[in-house]
C-alpha cells in the first residue's frame, strides 16, 4: 500500500483547501481511511475518518462543520475539504489507511499553513 497526499499550501484565514490522498494497492474499499495532522512538538491528532464503504464519518470537534471527508472507491482516493480555515489548523496533514488487522499505512504528509 502506498499513499500520496497533495493539495496543501498557504491560505489566508477563512479560506479553503482540498486535500487529496491517492491510494496504490489492492482492495482500497476494505480500508478505513483517516486524516491526521501534526504540529511540531505535539502528538499526531486524528482529524477525520470514513468507513470502507463511506457510510459513516467522524470528526474531531474542532473541525466539525468546517471539514468534510469523502472517498471515491472507484478512483481509490480520499478527500478532505477544509473550509473556514483558522491559523490553528496549520499542520502537516497525513493520510492513513487502516485495515481489519489493525495495520496502518501512512503517506508522506502535506503542509497546510493558514496565515495572513
Phi and psi restraints in degrees (value plus and minus 20) as a CYANA .aco file:
   2 UNK   PHI    -150.7  -110.7
   2 UNK   PSI     119.9   159.9
   3 UNK   PHI    -145.1  -105.1
   3 UNK   PSI     116.0   156.0
   4 UNK   PHI    -150.6  -110.6
   4 UNK   PSI      96.9   136.9
   5 UNK   PHI    -111.2   -71.2
   5 UNK   PSI     132.9   172.9
   6 UNK   PHI    -174.9  -134.9
   6 UNK   PSI     147.2   187.2
   7 UNK   PHI      85.8   125.8
   7 UNK   PSI     -25.6    14.4
   8 UNK   PHI     -91.5   -51.5
   8 UNK   PSI     152.9   192.9
   9 UNK   PHI     142.1   182.1
   9 UNK   PSI    -185.6  -145.6
  10 UNK   PHI    -122.1   -82.1
  10 UNK   PSI     110.5   150.5
  11 UNK   PHI    -162.0  -122.0
  11 UNK   PSI     130.1   170.1
  12 UNK   PHI     -98.0   -58.0
  12 UNK   PSI     135.4   175.4
  13 UNK   PHI     -74.7   -34.7
  13 UNK   PSI     117.9   157.9
  14 UNK   PHI      70.4   110.4
  14 UNK   PSI     -30.5     9.5
  15 UNK   PHI    -103.0   -63.0
  15 UNK   PSI    -195.2  -155.2
  16 UNK   PHI    -151.7  -111.7
  16 UNK   PSI     132.2   172.2
  17 UNK   PHI    -163.5  -123.5
  17 UNK   PSI     133.1   173.1
  18 UNK   PHI    -144.0  -104.0
  18 UNK   PSI      98.2   138.2
  19 UNK   PHI    -111.7   -71.7
  19 UNK   PSI     123.2   163.2
  20 UNK   PHI    -142.2  -102.2
  20 UNK   PSI     128.1   168.1
  21 UNK   PHI    -152.4  -112.4
  21 UNK   PSI      95.1   135.1
  22 UNK   PHI    -116.3   -76.3
  22 UNK   PSI     109.5   149.5
  23 UNK   PHI    -123.8   -83.8
  23 UNK   PSI     112.2   152.2
  24 UNK   PHI    -139.5   -99.5
  24 UNK   PSI     107.9   147.9
  25 UNK   PHI     125.4   165.4
  25 UNK   PSI    -189.2  -149.2
  26 UNK   PHI    -119.2   -79.2
  26 UNK   PSI     135.2   175.2
  27 UNK   PHI      25.7    65.7
  27 UNK   PSI      36.1    76.1
  28 UNK   PHI     -73.9   -33.9
  28 UNK   PSI     -56.2   -16.2
  29 UNK   PHI     -84.7   -44.7
  29 UNK   PSI     -35.2     4.8
  30 UNK   PHI    -109.3   -69.3
  30 UNK   PSI     -25.9    14.1
  31 UNK   PHI    -112.3   -72.3
  31 UNK   PSI     118.1   158.1
  32 UNK   PHI    -100.9   -60.9
  32 UNK   PSI     104.8   144.8
  33 UNK   PHI    -127.0   -87.0
  33 UNK   PSI     120.0   160.0
  34 UNK   PHI    -159.2  -119.2
  34 UNK   PSI     133.7   173.7
  35 UNK   PHI    -133.7   -93.7
  35 UNK   PSI     111.8   151.8
  36 UNK   PHI    -138.7   -98.7
  36 UNK   PSI     145.8   185.8
  37 UNK   PHI    -162.5  -122.5
  37 UNK   PSI     135.9   175.9
  38 UNK   PHI    -165.9  -125.9
  38 UNK   PSI     114.8   154.8
  39 UNK   PHI    -127.7   -87.7
  39 UNK   PSI     121.8   161.8
  40 UNK   PHI     -72.1   -32.1
  40 UNK   PSI     111.7   151.7
  41 UNK   PHI      67.2   107.2
  41 UNK   PSI     -22.1    17.9
  42 UNK   PHI    -143.6  -103.6
  42 UNK   PSI     140.5   180.5
  43 UNK   PHI     -92.1   -52.1
  43 UNK   PSI     134.6   174.6
  44 UNK   PHI     -86.2   -46.2
  44 UNK   PSI     116.3   156.3
  45 UNK   PHI    -133.9   -93.9
  45 UNK   PSI     111.4   151.4
  46 UNK   PHI     -91.9   -51.9
  46 UNK   PSI     105.6   145.6
  47 UNK   PHI    -120.1   -80.1
  47 UNK   PSI     -68.7   -28.7
  48 UNK   PHI    -178.2  -138.2
  48 UNK   PSI     132.3   172.3
  49 UNK   PHI    -161.5  -121.5
  49 UNK   PSI     136.4   176.4
  50 UNK   PHI    -163.9  -123.9
  50 UNK   PSI     116.3   156.3
  51 UNK   PHI     -89.6   -49.6
  51 UNK   PSI     149.5   189.5
  52 UNK   PHI     -80.7   -40.7
  52 UNK   PSI     -54.3   -14.3
  53 UNK   PHI    -120.4   -80.4
  53 UNK   PSI     -16.3    23.7
  54 UNK   PHI      59.6    99.6
  54 UNK   PSI      -8.5    31.5
  55 UNK   PHI     -99.6   -59.6
  55 UNK   PSI     -47.1    -7.1
  56 UNK   PHI    -146.9  -106.9
  56 UNK   PSI     120.0   160.0
  57 UNK   PHI    -150.0  -110.0
  57 UNK   PSI     137.7   177.7
  58 UNK   PHI    -165.0  -125.0
  58 UNK   PSI     133.2   173.2
  59 UNK   PHI    -159.9  -119.9
  59 UNK   PSI     129.9   169.9
  60 UNK   PHI     -88.9   -48.9
  60 UNK   PSI     127.8   167.8
  61 UNK   PHI     -76.5   -36.5
  61 UNK   PSI     -54.5   -14.5
  62 UNK   PHI     -89.0   -49.0
  62 UNK   PSI     -34.1     5.9
  63 UNK   PHI    -135.7   -95.7
  63 UNK   PSI     -22.9    17.1
  64 UNK   PHI     -78.6   -38.6
  64 UNK   PSI     113.6   153.6
  65 UNK   PHI      65.9   105.9
  65 UNK   PSI     -30.6     9.4
  66 UNK   PHI    -135.9   -95.9
  66 UNK   PSI     -55.0   -15.0
  67 UNK   PHI    -128.2   -88.2
  67 UNK   PSI     127.7   167.7
  68 UNK   PHI    -155.4  -115.4
  68 UNK   PSI     105.3   145.3
  69 UNK   PHI    -119.9   -79.9
  69 UNK   PSI     121.2   161.2
  70 UNK   PHI    -169.0  -129.0
  70 UNK   PSI     146.1   186.1
  71 UNK   PHI    -163.4  -123.4
  71 UNK   PSI     131.6   171.6
  72 UNK   PHI    -144.8  -104.8
  72 UNK   PSI      81.0   121.0
  73 UNK   PHI     -87.6   -47.6
  73 UNK   PSI     -49.1    -9.1
  74 UNK   PHI     -88.2   -48.2
  74 UNK   PSI     -57.3   -17.3
  75 UNK   PHI    -113.5   -73.5
  75 UNK   PSI     -23.7    16.3
  76 UNK   PHI      35.2    75.2
  76 UNK   PSI      33.5    73.5
  77 UNK   PHI    -156.9  -116.9
  77 UNK   PSI     129.5   169.5
  78 UNK   PHI    -143.1  -103.1
  78 UNK   PSI     117.3   157.3
  79 UNK   PHI    -138.4   -98.4
  79 UNK   PSI     130.7   170.7
  80 UNK   PHI    -150.9  -110.9
  80 UNK   PSI      84.9   124.9
  81 UNK   PHI    -105.8   -65.8
  81 UNK   PSI     101.9   141.9
  82 UNK   PHI    -138.4   -98.4
  82 UNK   PSI      95.7   135.7
  83 UNK   PHI    -135.5   -95.5
  83 UNK   PSI     144.2   184.2
  84 UNK   PHI      29.2    69.2
  84 UNK   PSI      28.6    68.6
  85 UNK   PHI     -85.3   -45.3
  85 UNK   PSI     126.2   166.2
  86 UNK   PHI    -141.3  -101.3
  86 UNK   PSI     137.6   177.6
  87 UNK   PHI     -75.4   -35.4
  87 UNK   PSI     -52.3   -12.3
  88 UNK   PHI     -93.3   -53.3
  88 UNK   PSI     -25.1    14.9
  89 UNK   PHI    -103.7   -63.7
  89 UNK   PSI     -27.0    13.0
  90 UNK   PHI     -81.4   -41.4
  90 UNK   PSI     105.7   145.7
  91 UNK   PHI    -198.6  -158.6
  91 UNK   PSI     152.2   192.2
  92 UNK   PHI    -110.1   -70.1
  92 UNK   PSI     107.8   147.8
  93 UNK   PHI    -122.6   -82.6
  93 UNK   PSI     112.0   152.0
  94 UNK   PHI    -140.0  -100.0
  94 UNK   PSI     122.1   162.1
  95 UNK   PHI    -116.9   -76.9
  95 UNK   PSI     120.0   160.0
  96 UNK   PHI    -152.5  -112.5
  96 UNK   PSI     114.9   154.9
  97 UNK   PHI    -130.8   -90.8
  97 UNK   PSI     100.9   140.9
  98 UNK   PHI    -132.9   -92.9
  98 UNK   PSI     104.2   144.2
  99 UNK   PHI    -121.1   -81.1
  99 UNK   PSI     158.3   198.3
 100 UNK   PHI     -90.6   -50.6
 100 UNK   PSI     -33.5     6.5
 101 UNK   PHI    -118.4   -78.4
 101 UNK   PSI     -11.9    28.1
 102 UNK   PHI      66.3   106.3
 102 UNK   PSI     -11.2    28.8
 103 UNK   PHI    -105.5   -65.5
 103 UNK   PSI     126.2   166.2
 104 UNK   PHI    -142.2  -102.2
 104 UNK   PSI     119.3   159.3
 105 UNK   PHI    -140.7  -100.7
 105 UNK   PSI     115.5   155.5
 106 UNK   PHI    -140.6  -100.6
 106 UNK   PSI     129.1   169.1
 107 UNK   PHI    -106.7   -66.7
 107 UNK   PSI    -197.7  -157.7
 108 UNK   PHI    -105.6   -65.6
 108 UNK   PSI     -32.8     7.2
 109 UNK   PHI      74.2   114.2
 109 UNK   PSI     134.2   174.2
 110 UNK   PHI    -157.3  -117.3
 110 UNK   PSI     115.4   155.4
 111 UNK   PHI    -101.8   -61.8
 111 UNK   PSI     111.5   151.5
 112 UNK   PHI    -138.7   -98.7
 112 UNK   PSI     103.9   143.9
 113 UNK   PHI    -144.7  -104.7
 113 UNK   PSI     102.6   142.6
 114 UNK   PHI    -131.3   -91.3
 114 UNK   PSI      90.1   130.1
 115 UNK   PHI    -179.0  -139.0
 115 UNK   PSI     127.9   167.9
